């Protein structure tokens, strides 16, 4: 080891605090960079695992081929793995309701098929012989053909052909005519043999079966004879990049697994892989900027303190190149300690994070694949290289400075001590509050702004990042809560009234009530209309809002037009509501004039004040509104609006059998109006009414025919609103119940799962956003500590002189407190306005998709202010505690470290 390197190591040992803080900065920097690269690697691996789950773990395929092609692929040394499946044959299904998918397609799977292909069993087991069969779940859901576990089924199997050519799963049994209508393609089906199977399981619809495929794919075990006429083969290449040329060069029709290839780093479209890489690069650049500010400052201070040392070495023959190497050796030395620790910390940190949030990724994509830690050699090497470059960049600039100073200037330290001959005024308030100590601190700060610029910049950066991140996650959380918060139910089941031909909607209601863990269920039919409300029935607040939104200014209006829902709920739920509010049942079941219960609770966005305001629409319980809808005219259909020459609105009705014949009617002629009287207004929405609704009129379902005329144009669908403590289990039970009743077209929406998914997204974003901010803030805090503590240490002689002329401990405390206030207030003076500006930009960005009011992030600002002063005061107290212990005589005699 050269003498220069020995001197550098001795200097590092002598200044242990600065060395430790520098190493901590490198550890944090390397940890963050490694966390980003490892997370990017984990995301790639997660996407790859999902692609394999959805599409299977293969690279290329050969479709509708023969056994000879399979043998060729099997024996090719470019292939690492392979599976095949026999096309056993098609069987016509009895009573299948899907006319475009009338077959069961039996596939004989070869060894390893279930491991390479996406076969996800929902019930039972995988076939173990060619006499057992696995049935796709969508055969019942989509085709209404039901088999049960253990059932023996006899199939008449054969082949499809058209003009003498074999028709496989990629050939639909229909074509589109000139009117774009699906019609049969004229194919022939030839039965070849019968085969009896035992149903041993059911599985999810496979992705290797296209939606236009004519057959539901059932899986059995291949007989291994090689006697089948047609096969499908899937294979993996030893080098995935070769798959495109392999398929192109060989004489078989095949396809590639684009998803698996894309996330394996093989894609013909570079944009797929560029997204994650570019995002990771942006984050790494941000980390590098924050890290360089700390590490550069540490080396700059080191060079500044060792200026005299460099001068002495230069005077005895050290060259500029040797001095530069000393600084770079110092950088490599601290890197040798900091980077390995940082790499391990980064991997450990992101690993612990993924333990807590990895499972939340399942609900986002809807597949049972968690995000797991994936440490790749490439990600670690990139992290090491980027961390090392960060340190070397930080050390290079100070090393240049070390070589520019002459030996005499370095020994005398004339560059480090330079005071401009200018008069610096101290505000009277400072002198009054802090006395002579405050005046000295003020003068020192103004003469040495450059020394403390790094401190202020570091604090400024931390404040902006923390407040901005808090504003982002807060605004995002609020928008998510608002978008899903207006739903009071957990599960929604919707079905058209045509579904309820053989039984009533109350039959299904009773079935749902018998499902365990149901807290509440209500059935409803909803009709939406444009309603008029007379001005004398409307509150002044809503009237003003309506004028502003319709740009009516001070015009006097007679009525307001609002869209409203008439919701007819099952009589059990309606009577429970009457009982809750102690209302007279006869008033609401009066066939001649049934009253409605109005639900209000909307918050309206007031553009004049830029926020949501609670605004009631109706003045009192005894109110009414009038709904309107286009009339049904026999032989004509409503075709829309137009205007005549006078600018009056006209409504077009075209003749059904001759659209050229048009009736033009005025609004009074075209529209039918129905008055709805209200008996009670409630402001607490039941679970079967969306919160934040403007006006919803509730009626009993049995009164619908007395409220609305039979010719109202609304779609007739029923909705079941359900609340439960276990939404996952309830959805499964609902699927069983609806399947048992033959209600195949009912739609089940798991609103609770939607809420969980939205909240998981917010949680994941919050975890990574705050994790990033905390680490950047730690780097900034280390920077502040390094700068302040070193500068205090450099002022040892100054403090010793002040102590020797009688400055007391109280005076020192006042001086330090004032300096702390200067650093903190200066950082906050710039940081808070910029943070508010950034938070407002975030608000504007999110409000493009969700209108909400801007909220000042006061909580985050308060935490930032407190944190800034804690960091500064703690650092100052630590630094001064060391200075106070020193003998003034020794300090006056000493040089700058």
Buried (B, 14 or more C-beta within 10 A) or exposed (E): EEEBBEBBBEBBEEBEBBBBBBBBBBBBBBBBBBBBBBBBBBBBBBBBBBBBBBBBBBBBBBBBBBBEBBEBBBEBEEBEBBBBBBBBBBBBBEEBEBEBBBBBBBBBBBEEBBEBBBBBBEEBEBBEEBBBBBBBBBBBEBBBBEBEEEEEBEBBBBBBBBEEEEBBBBBBBBEEEEEEEBEEBEBEBEBEEEBEBBBBBBBEBBBBBEEBBBBBBBBBBBEEEBEBEBBBBBBBBEEBBBBBEBBEEBEBEBEBBBBBBBBBEBBEEEEBBEEBEEEBBEBBEBBBEBBBBBBBBBBBBBBBBBBBBBBBBBEEEBEBEBBBBBBBBBBBBBBEBBBBBBBBBBBBBBBEBBEEBBBBBBBBBEBEBBBBBBBBEEBBEBBBEBBBEBBBBBBBBBBEBBBEBEBEBBBBBEBBEEEEEEEEEBEEEBBEEBBBBBBBBBBBBEBBEEBBEBBBBBBBBBBBBBBBBBBBBBBBBBBBBBBBBBBBBBBBBBBEEEBBEEEEBBEBBEBBEEBEEBEBBBBBBBBBBEBBBBEEBBBEBBBBBBBEEEEEEEEEBEBBBBEBBBBBBBBBBBBBBBEEEEBEEEBBBBEEEBBBBBBBBBBBBBEEEEEBBEBBBBBEEEBBBBBBBBBBBEEBEBBEEEEEEEEEEBBBBBBEEEEEEBBEBEEEEBBBEBEBBBBBBBEEBBBBBBBBBBBBBBBBBBBBEBBBEEEBEEEEBBBBBBBBEBBEEBBEBBEEBBBEBEBBEBEBBBBBBBBBBBBBBBBBBBBBBBBBBEBBBBBBBBBBBBBBBBBBBBBBBBBBBBBEEEBEEEBBBBBBBBBBBBBBBBBBEBBBEBBBEBBBEBBEEBBEEEEBBBBEBEEBBEBBBEBBBEBBBBBBEBBBEEBEEBEBEEBBEEEBB
